Amino acid sequence: MKNINVKKHMLVPEHSKLTKKEIQELLEEYNLSLNELPKIVSTDPAIERFNVKLGDVIKIIRDSPTAGKSIYYRVVING
Protein backbone atom coordinates (compact mmCIF):
# COMPACT_ATOMS: atom_id res chain seq x y z
CA MET A 1 0.00 0.00 0.00
CA LYS A 2 1.31 3.42 -0.93
CA ASN A 3 1.88 5.99 1.85
CA ILE A 4 -0.31 9.06 1.50
CA ASN A 5 0.94 12.50 2.48
CA VAL A 6 -2.08 13.71 4.43
CA LYS A 7 -0.86 17.31 4.47
CA LYS A 8 -0.89 17.48 0.66
CA HIS A 9 -4.12 15.60 0.05
CA MET A 10 -6.73 17.62 -1.83
CA LEU A 11 -9.45 16.89 0.74
CA VAL A 12 -7.42 18.14 3.73
CA PRO A 13 -8.08 21.85 4.33
CA GLU A 14 -5.35 24.40 5.03
CA HIS A 15 -4.14 24.38 8.66
CA SER A 16 -2.01 26.99 10.41
CA LYS A 17 -0.94 27.60 14.00
CA LEU A 18 -1.87 30.92 15.58
CA THR A 19 0.64 33.04 17.48
CA LYS A 20 0.03 33.87 21.14
CA LYS A 21 -1.07 37.38 20.10
CA GLU A 22 -3.50 35.99 17.50
CA ILE A 23 -4.96 33.61 20.11
CA GLN A 24 -5.51 36.49 22.53
CA GLU A 25 -7.17 38.61 19.82
CA LEU A 26 -9.43 35.70 18.79
CA LEU A 27 -10.55 35.04 22.36
CA GLU A 28 -11.21 38.73 23.00
CA GLU A 29 -13.07 39.25 19.71
CA TYR A 30 -15.49 36.40 20.38
CA ASN A 31 -15.45 36.70 24.20
CA LEU A 32 -14.32 33.07 24.57
CA SER A 33 -11.94 31.01 26.66
CA LEU A 34 -9.75 28.22 25.28
CA ASN A 35 -12.06 25.67 26.93
CA GLU A 36 -14.94 26.87 24.76
CA LEU A 37 -13.19 26.21 21.45
CA PRO A 38 -13.68 22.92 19.61
CA LYS A 39 -10.80 20.47 20.09
CA ILE A 40 -8.15 18.87 17.89
CA VAL A 41 -5.82 16.15 19.16
CA SER A 42 -2.09 16.80 19.15
CA THR A 43 -1.52 13.62 17.14
CA ASP A 44 -3.69 14.72 14.19
CA PRO A 45 -1.55 14.17 11.06
CA ALA A 46 -2.64 17.51 9.57
CA ILE A 47 -0.92 19.45 12.40
CA GLU A 48 2.11 17.31 13.24
CA ARG A 49 4.48 19.61 11.35
CA PHE A 50 3.63 22.54 13.66
CA ASN A 51 5.23 20.98 16.76
CA VAL A 52 2.10 21.84 18.74
CA LYS A 53 1.71 22.07 22.50
CA LEU A 54 -1.42 21.75 24.59
CA GLY A 55 -3.42 24.97 24.39
CA ASP A 56 -2.13 26.01 20.95
CA VAL A 57 -4.85 27.09 18.53
CA ILE A 58 -5.09 25.85 14.96
CA LYS A 59 -6.85 27.84 12.24
CA ILE A 60 -8.49 25.72 9.55
CA ILE A 61 -9.59 27.25 6.25
CA ARG A 62 -12.00 25.18 4.21
CA ASP A 63 -13.38 25.85 0.77
CA SER A 64 -17.12 26.37 0.88
CA PRO A 65 -19.50 26.31 -2.09
CA THR A 66 -21.69 28.98 -0.47
CA ALA A 67 -19.26 31.16 1.53
CA GLY A 68 -16.12 30.80 -0.59
CA LYS A 69 -13.94 30.14 2.45
CA SER A 70 -14.96 29.04 5.95
CA ILE A 71 -12.65 29.54 8.91
CA TYR A 72 -12.63 27.26 11.94
CA TYR A 73 -10.52 27.29 15.09
CA ARG A 74 -9.51 24.31 17.21
CA VAL A 75 -7.57 24.16 20.49
CA VAL A 76 -4.94 21.42 20.79
CA ILE A 77 -5.55 18.73 23.40
CA ASN A 78 -3.64 15.56 24.30
CA GLY A 79 -4.18 12.78 21.86
C-alpha atoms as a printed R data frame, in Angstrom:
   type eleno elety resid chain resno       x      y      z
1  ATOM     1    CA   MET     A     1   0.000  0.000  0.000
2  ATOM     2    CA   LYS     A     2   1.311  3.423 -0.925
3  ATOM     3    CA   ASN     A     3   1.881  5.988  1.846
4  ATOM     4    CA   ILE     A     4  -0.309  9.058  1.500
5  ATOM     5    CA   ASN     A     5   0.941 12.497  2.479
6  ATOM     6    CA   VAL     A     6  -2.084 13.715  4.431
7  ATOM     7    CA   LYS     A     7  -0.861 17.315  4.470
8  ATOM     8    CA   LYS     A     8  -0.891 17.484  0.664
9  ATOM     9    CA   HIS     A     9  -4.124 15.596  0.051
10 ATOM    10    CA   MET     A    10  -6.732 17.617 -1.833
11 ATOM    11    CA   LEU     A    11  -9.449 16.891  0.738
12 ATOM    12    CA   VAL     A    12  -7.423 18.144  3.727
13 ATOM    13    CA   PRO     A    13  -8.076 21.846  4.334
14 ATOM    14    CA   GLU     A    14  -5.353 24.403  5.032
15 ATOM    15    CA   HIS     A    15  -4.137 24.376  8.656
16 ATOM    16    CA   SER     A    16  -2.009 26.990 10.412
17 ATOM    17    CA   LYS     A    17  -0.936 27.600 14.003
18 ATOM    18    CA   LEU     A    18  -1.874 30.923 15.583
19 ATOM    19    CA   THR     A    19   0.643 33.044 17.479
20 ATOM    20    CA   LYS     A    20   0.026 33.870 21.144
21 ATOM    21    CA   LYS     A    21  -1.070 37.376 20.098
22 ATOM    22    CA   GLU     A    22  -3.496 35.989 17.498
23 ATOM    23    CA   ILE     A    23  -4.962 33.613 20.106
24 ATOM    24    CA   GLN     A    24  -5.510 36.490 22.534
25 ATOM    25    CA   GLU     A    25  -7.169 38.610 19.825
26 ATOM    26    CA   LEU     A    26  -9.427 35.698 18.793
27 ATOM    27    CA   LEU     A    27 -10.548 35.035 22.360
28 ATOM    28    CA   GLU     A    28 -11.210 38.731 23.001
29 ATOM    29    CA   GLU     A    29 -13.069 39.254 19.707
30 ATOM    30    CA   TYR     A    30 -15.489 36.402 20.383
31 ATOM    31    CA   ASN     A    31 -15.451 36.699 24.204
32 ATOM    32    CA   LEU     A    32 -14.316 33.075 24.574
33 ATOM    33    CA   SER     A    33 -11.942 31.014 26.662
34 ATOM    34    CA   LEU     A    34  -9.746 28.222 25.284
35 ATOM    35    CA   ASN     A    35 -12.059 25.673 26.926
36 ATOM    36    CA   GLU     A    36 -14.941 26.865 24.763
37 ATOM    37    CA   LEU     A    37 -13.191 26.213 21.445
38 ATOM    38    CA   PRO     A    38 -13.679 22.918 19.612
39 ATOM    39    CA   LYS     A    39 -10.796 20.473 20.091
40 ATOM    40    CA   ILE     A    40  -8.151 18.872 17.888
41 ATOM    41    CA   VAL     A    41  -5.825 16.147 19.157
42 ATOM    42    CA   SER     A    42  -2.091 16.796 19.150
43 ATOM    43    CA   THR     A    43  -1.517 13.619 17.136
44 ATOM    44    CA   ASP     A    44  -3.694 14.725 14.193
45 ATOM    45    CA   PRO     A    45  -1.549 14.169 11.058
46 ATOM    46    CA   ALA     A    46  -2.635 17.514  9.575
47 ATOM    47    CA   ILE     A    47  -0.915 19.455 12.400
48 ATOM    48    CA   GLU     A    48   2.107 17.307 13.244
49 ATOM    49    CA   ARG     A    49   4.480 19.613 11.347
50 ATOM    50    CA   PHE     A    50   3.632 22.544 13.662
51 ATOM    51    CA   ASN     A    51   5.232 20.982 16.764
52 ATOM    52    CA   VAL     A    52   2.097 21.837 18.745
53 ATOM    53    CA   LYS     A    53   1.710 22.070 22.497
54 ATOM    54    CA   LEU     A    54  -1.418 21.754 24.589
55 ATOM    55    CA   GLY     A    55  -3.420 24.969 24.386
56 ATOM    56    CA   ASP     A    56  -2.133 26.007 20.952
57 ATOM    57    CA   VAL     A    57  -4.852 27.094 18.533
58 ATOM    58    CA   ILE     A    58  -5.094 25.847 14.963
59 ATOM    59    CA   LYS     A    59  -6.854 27.841 12.239
60 ATOM    60    CA   ILE     A    60  -8.492 25.724  9.554
61 ATOM    61    CA   ILE     A    61  -9.588 27.255  6.253
62 ATOM    62    CA   ARG     A    62 -12.002 25.177  4.214
63 ATOM    63    CA   ASP     A    63 -13.381 25.853  0.765
64 ATOM    64    CA   SER     A    64 -17.118 26.375  0.884
65 ATOM    65    CA   PRO     A    65 -19.496 26.308 -2.087
66 ATOM    66    CA   THR     A    66 -21.692 28.984 -0.468
67 ATOM    67    CA   ALA     A    67 -19.261 31.161  1.527
68 ATOM    68    CA   GLY     A    68 -16.125 30.796 -0.592
69 ATOM    69    CA   LYS     A    69 -13.943 30.138  2.451
70 ATOM    70    CA   SER     A    70 -14.964 29.042  5.949
71 ATOM    71    CA   ILE     A    71 -12.648 29.544  8.912
72 ATOM    72    CA   TYR     A    72 -12.629 27.260 11.941
73 ATOM    73    CA   TYR     A    73 -10.521 27.286 15.091
74 ATOM    74    CA   ARG     A    74  -9.505 24.311 17.212
75 ATOM    75    CA   VAL     A    75  -7.567 24.162 20.491
76 ATOM    76    CA   VAL     A    76  -4.940 21.418 20.786
77 ATOM    77    CA   ILE     A    77  -5.554 18.728 23.399
78 ATOM    78    CA   ASN     A    78  -3.641 15.560 24.299
79 ATOM    79    CA   GLY     A    79  -4.185 12.776 21.860
